[in-house]
Amino acid sequence: MANGQVVLVTTEPRGGGTALRSVYFVAEGDPAKAEAIVAAIMAPNESVEALGTLPEAAVKALGLKPGDFTHG
C-alpha cells in the first residue's frame, strides 16, 4: 500500500447560494488520478481538487484498497 490523496469536492448550488464542500479520502497517490476517480461519480455542478497527501497509515486505517475512496 502507498500514500493516498485528500480530495475536496465543491458543489455549486444550481439556484445560487453558498457552495458546499466535502472531503474524500482516496487510495491513490497520484493527485490527478485521485481527482479523476472521484470526478467520475460527481455531478456537473461539482468540482474536484486534490488537496494533499493522505499518509499510508491513514489509508490502511480507513481500510481502503488501491483505487477506493470514502467520504470524510
C-alpha positions, -999 to +999 in steps of 0.1 A: +000+000+000+011+036-005+000+071+003-033+084-009-048+118-015-073+141+002-097+154-024-120+184-020-154+184-038-172+217-041-208+217-050-222+249-065-260+252-059-279+254-091-301+282-078-272+302-064-262+305-028-233+292-007-212+263-021-210+231-002-176+214+004-170+178+011-137+159+017-130+125+002-100+102+010-087+083-020-063+054-020-043+067-050-010+085-046-011+105-079-032+137-074-046+138-110-056+101-108-073+106-074-092+136-088-103+115-118-115+087-095-138+110-075-148+131-105-162+100-122-192+100-098-197+137-094-225+159-109-218+186-135-221+213-108-193+198-087-156+205-090-128+183-077-094+193-063-066+172-047-056+190-016-027+169-004-012+136+007-031+111+028-005+091+047-002+054+041-012+047+078-044+066+072-052+047+040-047+014+060-068+027+089-097+036+066-095+001+051-091+014+016-077-007-013-060+008-043-085+030-062-111+030-034-123+062-017-145+072+011-163+104+022-148+122+051 
